[in-house]
């Protein structure tokens, strides 16, 4: 009986689960933010690439 009461009062497992849930929530938020920024970053690099290609085409040959 003491063992069961000890298990009921033990909050270590609950704390670990809470930390796990917080970590999962942070991971979901980070993934969402990175996906949105990833699209914008891809567009930026594509724009820079096209501008460099155009500038390179206009540059005199060496």
QUIKA-V446526 format. One record per residue. N is the residue number from 1. RES is the residue in one small letter. PHI is phi in whole degrees, -180 to 180 (* if undefined). PSI is psi in whole degrees, 0 to 359 (* if undefined). NEAR is the number of other ideal C-beta (glycine too) atoms within 8 Angstrom. Layout:
n->{N:N}
res->{RES:RES}
phi->{PHI:PHI}
psi->{PSI:PSI}
near->{NEAR:NEAR}
This chain:
n->{1:2:3:4:5:6:7:8:9:10:11:12:13:14:15:16:17:18:19:20:21:22:23:24:25:26:27:28:29:30:31:32:33:34:35:36:37:38:39:40:41:42:43:44:45:46:47:48:49:50:51:52:53:54:55:56:57:58:59:60:61:62}
res->{x:x:x:x:x:x:x:x:x:x:x:x:x:x:x:x:x:x:x:x:x:x:x:x:x:x:x:x:x:x:x:x:x:x:x:x:x:x:x:x:x:x:x:x:x:x:x:x:x:x:x:x:x:x:x:x:x:x:x:x:x:x}
phi->{*:-62:-62:-66:-63:-65:-64:-66:-79:-70:-109:-63:-64:-64:-65:-64:-65:-62:-64:-63:-66:-64:-63:-64:-64:-64:-64:-64:-64:-66:-64:-62:-65:-68:-66:-69:-71:-62:-65:-66:-66:-62:-63:-63:-66:-65:-64:-64:-61:-68:-68:-68:-64:-66:-67:-69:-68:-82:-70:-69:-72:-105}
psi->{321:323:317:317:322:319:321:321:342:121:8:317:319:320:319:320:319:315:323:318:320:317:319:319:318:320:318:317:319:318:317:315:319:325:318:319:330:319:317:320:321:317:320:313:325:319:317:319:315:324:320:322:317:319:323:326:328:341:145:147:144:*}
near->{4:5:6:7:8:8:7:6:6:7:6:6:7:7:8:8:8:8:8:8:8:8:8:8:8:8:8:8:8:8:8:8:8:8:8:8:8:8:8:8:8:8:8:8:8:8:8:8:8:8:8:8:8:8:8:7:6:5:6:3:3:2}
